[in-house]
Amino acid sequence: MATPLPFENKLKMPRWAGKLNAETMQTGSLRLTQPIGLNPMEWTSTFEWFGLNRDDAKAVMSEFASKAYNGTYSYTDLQEGPCLVRPTGENVSYVEAHAGHQSRLTVDVRKL
């Protein structure tokens, strides 16, 4: 069974194993990119979390790393509805600015 991603959707407050601060206004977006190369029909996606503090970002990254980026996660896209994704492990980055108020966590995923 798929594990819910660390957010429900863009319109709700984050809830994830009690590790995320309920006061943190957080958005998750799914951005599609189409690579040019050997597999031009294969779509990859990027999840972005905004406004995460350092501890929350570490919790999200350790969840993906603990499963060697092989876990399956459920996500409700506001436009496309429910879908399943798997992290690729190719791009996981966390950038923090202004004491975390403008932080961004980015994870590449593949839609299943």
N, C-alpha and C positions, 0 to 999 in steps of 0.2 A: 504494500500500500504506500502511496506517495506521502511524503512529509510536507505539511504546509510550509510555504516560504515564510520568512520572518516579517511578513506584513500581510494583511488581508486584502486590501486594495488601496487605491489612492485616496479614497474618501473616508477611511476609518482610521482610528488610532491603532498603533502597532500593538500586537499581542504575540509574544513568542516565548514560550516556556518560562514566563515570568522574568526574563532577562532584559527586556526592553523597558525603558522608562515610559510609563503611560502618559507622562506629561510632554513627551517629545513629539512635536508635530513632524510627521515623517511621511514621505511619499516614496512609492516604488514605481519605477517606470520600466516598460519593456520596449526597447528600441531595436528594430530589425535592421540588419545589414546583409547585403548580398555580396559575398566575396567574388572576385574575378580570378579564375584559376582553374584548377583541375576539377573542382566540383561547383560549377557556377549555379547549379540549382539548389544547393544546400544553403539554407538560411540559418544564420547565427543571430543571436540576440544578446543584448546587454541589459542587465538589471542595474539600476542605480538607486541607492538609498541616500537621501539628503537629510542633513541635520542629526546624524547619528553621533553619539559620543564615543570616545575611544573604547570603552569597555564593551559597549553594544557591538561595535564593529568587529572587535576581536572575537566576540561570541559567534557572530555570523560567519566569520572566516574560519574559525576552528570547527564549526559544524560541517562546512564543506570539506575542509582538509581531513577531518577524522574519517570521512567516508571515501577518501582519495578521489574526490570529485566524481564519484560514481553513484551518488544517491539520486533518486527521482523525487522531484518536488512538485507540488500542485500550486497553481497560480491562477487567480481570476483576473483576466484582462478585461478592462472596462469596455473595450470595443469588441473583442472577440469571444469573451466569456471564459469558462474554465479551460485550462490547458495544462499539460505536463512538460516540465523542463528538466534538463540535467546540466550541471555546471561542466564546462569544458576544461577548466583548470588552466586555460591559456592566458587569461587576464583577470587577475584579482588585485585591485589596488584600493588603497584608502588614503585620501588626502584630507588634511585637517587645516583649517584656518580660523583665526579669531576664536581661539579656545573651543573649537568644535562646533561653533554656531553655524559655520558654513562648510561643514565636512561633507565628503561624498565617498561612498563605497561603491565600487563598480565591479561587477562579476559577469563574465561572459558565460552564456548558457546556450544550449541547443534545444529547440522545441522538439518534442517527441510526437 
